[in-house]
Amino acid sequence: MARSRRKEDDEEREEEDERSTPEAERPLDSGTVAALKQADPQTRARTLLRLQRLHGNATVQRVIRSLQVTDAGADARVQAIGNRAEEPAASGRLDKALLYREAIEAELDQAPLASKSERELVQDNVNTVGQIFSNYQAALHMFESAVTSGLGETVPRELAKEVMREAARDVFEPLVASVSGTVAGLEDAAAAGLGVVDGAPEEETKEPGQSAPAHALRNLMIAERRRIASAQAGLIKGQVGFLKAAEARAGGGNRDYRDKLAAAAGDLNQKEGTTHSAGQIFKNMMHRWEAAARGLASVTIVLDENWRVVRAHIRSSHGSKLASQLLDDSSGWFDLNDLKMTRNVSWEPEELALCEARLDPDGRIRQLSRNAKAAEHFDEFEKKLRTEGLPHTKVLTGD
């Protein structure tokens, strides 16, 4: 009996607290607002009249204001996020590529799929596709760090572009399939991630000690991230149109359409956390890259008595393409010190005299040798390597 009285007292206090809370301070129920947005005009009018009788004019005015500003406010915020997303994060600034989810979180309704309208489902799907775009950018940051830190010395730019084209196909073709037939324009927006950047302008100057192949790859990665950022911005800015198209299509009361959107939402969410996470995308990229870079590489360099290049030849599976790229990028006058791979150097200071050295990828002398005829030139050979380094060349070939 005492327990029953306590329960009645608690309920009375809760009712008194509710009555004492000013109407303007009570939070609106988001489900009520969402239902009113989807209701036809007559149903909405009857509901507002009932709310007025039960809760007074203040509540009705707050509901009306919420109905007027919710869509416009969300659309404006989404456009602002799209503008920010268009500029990719700088090299080494992975953090910005991971901020998409935090930026868009305020626009996400955490209600279960079963209670969401067609508009809300499309918004969720666009947000998830946008997050996967960000995951791809994050993977590109990690990929850039890996291939410009010693793993990209033997891979020419055109081959690197092919690796990235295949990586983009791995990510975006499944996305296109997931959103196909859901809302006009979304499939094209997802497909904008396919392909690879055409050109790679020099956006960053070469860092001290950075090899020419690594420098070329860094600028390629920057250009590719810029391409993806532009595609992602287009996706975000197009969200307003996607939502209107979904509302128009849902107006006919087609239940199958809502089921299709819900299925796409589940599929996209599953991809985002597994095959299309940043870590898994990066792992797949590295598998392709390692296959492209497989095999040891070295450079054979022959110098004449005046320290001029007679022959410079890259021995690797893609040596010919890499040699052509390096000459093109340096306007036909390439600095052999910018190759970060093993270099076998031969110098012929006079007839029948031969000095030889093996330089490691960092340019350190690992081995020196000579024949008897080159004895008087041997100290000079070592001094030139340590002080002058290797010369520039117009001659560069490859396997």
DAVEN-V62155 format. One record per run of one state. SS is the DSSP state (hx for helix, st for strand, lp for the rest). FROM is the first residue (numbers start at 1). LEN is the number of residues. If there is no record, write none. Layout:
ss:SS from:FROM len:LEN
ss:SS from:FROM len:LEN
//
This chain:
ss:lp from:1 len:1
ss:hx from:2 len:19
ss:lp from:21 len:2
ss:hx from:23 len:3
ss:lp from:26 len:4
ss:hx from:30 len:9
ss:lp from:39 len:2
ss:hx from:41 len:15
ss:lp from:56 len:1
ss:hx from:57 len:29
ss:lp from:86 len:8
ss:hx from:94 len:4
ss:lp from:98 len:2
ss:hx from:100 len:8
ss:lp from:108 len:5
ss:hx from:113 len:3
ss:lp from:116 len:2
ss:hx from:118 len:34
ss:lp from:152 len:5
ss:hx from:157 len:23
ss:lp from:180 len:6
ss:hx from:186 len:6
ss:lp from:192 len:20
ss:hx from:212 len:26
ss:lp from:238 len:1
ss:hx from:239 len:12
ss:lp from:251 len:4
ss:hx from:255 len:19
ss:lp from:274 len:4
ss:hx from:278 len:15
ss:lp from:293 len:5
ss:st from:298 len:6
ss:lp from:304 len:5
ss:st from:309 len:7
ss:lp from:316 len:3
ss:hx from:319 len:11
ss:lp from:330 len:4
ss:st from:334 len:2
ss:hx from:336 len:3
ss:lp from:339 len:3
ss:st from:342 len:6
ss:lp from:348 len:7
ss:st from:355 len:5
ss:lp from:360 len:5
ss:st from:365 len:6
ss:lp from:371 len:1
ss:hx from:372 len:16
ss:lp from:388 len:4
ss:st from:392 len:2
ss:lp from:394 len:3
ss:st from:397 len:2
ss:lp from:399 len:1
//
